[in-house]
C-alpha cells in the first residue's frame, strides 16, 4: 500500500506525547499534544514562551548566585556549584528546546507511519 493511500488519522511524532494528523495524502499542521489539539505554529509559540520564562528564571538565578558569591560571607565552594549548574542550564536548555521543536514536525520511525516528504 502506498503512503498516499493510508487512511487519515493521528500518528505519533518523534516528540513523546505528541501526535500529528495525516489527512490521507499529506501531513497537516494539526497536532495533539498530550490529548490537547493545537497546530504546529501554536505549539511553537507556547514552547518559545516557556523557553523565555525558563531563561529569565535561570538568568536571575545565575546573577543572584554571582552576587551572593561576591558579597556574602559564604565560601565560594558553597556557591560555585550553583553558578556552574545554572550557567550550564542556560546554555543547554535552548538547545534541548530547539531539538524538541524539530522533533514535533517529524513522524515517528515506525511501521505504518507515513514518512514526511
C-alpha positions in Angstrom: 0.0 0.0 0.0 1.4 3.4 -0.9 1.6 6.2 1.7 -0.8 8.3 -0.3 -3.4 5.5 0.2 -3.0 5.4 4.0 -6.1 6.2 6.0 -6.4 9.6 7.7 -5.6 9.6 11.4 -3.4 10.7 14.2 0.2 9.3 14.1 3.0 9.6 16.6 5.8 12.1 16.1 9.3 11.8 17.4 8.4 14.0 20.4 7.0 12.0 23.2 3.3 12.6 23.9 2.7 14.4 20.5 0.7 13.1 17.6 0.3 14.8 14.1 -2.7 14.5 11.8 -2.3 12.7 8.4 -5.2 13.6 6.1 -4.7 10.6 3.8 -2.5 12.4 1.4 -0.2 14.7 3.4 0.8 15.8 6.9 -1.2 18.7 8.2 -0.3 21.4 10.7 -2.7 19.9 13.3 -1.2 18.4 16.5 -2.4 16.6 19.5 -0.1 17.3 22.5 -1.0 15.1 25.4 -4.6 15.0 24.3 -4.9 18.7 23.6 -5.4 19.7 20.0 -3.3 22.5 18.6 -1.3 23.5 15.5 2.4 23.5 14.8 2.5 27.3 15.0 0.6 27.5 18.3 2.8 24.8 19.7 6.0 26.6 18.7 4.7 29.8 20.3 3.9 28.0 23.5 7.2 26.3 23.7 9.1 29.6 23.0 7.1 31.3 25.8 8.2 28.6 28.1 11.8 28.9 26.9 11.8 32.7 27.6 10.4 32.2 31.1 12.9 29.5 31.8 15.8 31.5 30.5 14.7 34.5 32.6 14.5 32.4 35.8 17.8 30.8 35.1 19.4 34.2 34.3 18.1 35.6 37.5 19.4 32.6 39.5 22.8 33.0 37.9 23.0 36.7 38.6 21.8 36.1 42.2 24.4 33.3 42.7 27.2 35.6 41.4 26.1 38.4 43.7 25.9 36.1 46.7 29.4 34.8 45.8 30.8 38.4 45.6 29.1 40.0 48.6 28.3 37.3 51.1 30.3 35.6 53.8 29.6 32.2 52.2 32.7 30.4 50.9 33.0 30.2 47.1 33.0 26.5 47.4 29.3 26.6 48.5 28.1 29.0 45.8 30.3 27.7 42.9 28.2 24.6 42.1 25.1 26.8 41.8 26.8 29.1 39.4 28.2 26.2 37.3 24.8 24.4 37.2 22.8 27.5 36.3 25.3 28.6 33.6 25.2 25.1 32.1 21.5 25.0 32.1 21.4 28.5 30.4 23.4 27.0 27.6 21.7 23.6 27.3 18.0 24.5 27.7 17.7 26.4 24.4 19.4 23.5 22.6 17.1 21.0 24.1 14.0 23.1 23.3 15.1 23.7 19.7 15.5 19.9 19.3 12.0 19.3 20.6 10.6 21.9 18.2 12.3 20.0 15.3 11.1 16.6 16.5 7.4 17.5 16.8 7.2 18.0 13.0 8.8 14.6 12.2 6.7 11.5 12.1 7.8 8.5 14.3 10.0 6.0 12.6 7.6 3.1 12.9 6.0 0.7 10.5 2.6 2.0 9.4 3.5 5.7 10.0 3.7 7.7 6.7 7.1 9.4 6.1 7.5 13.2 5.8 8.0 14.2 2.1 
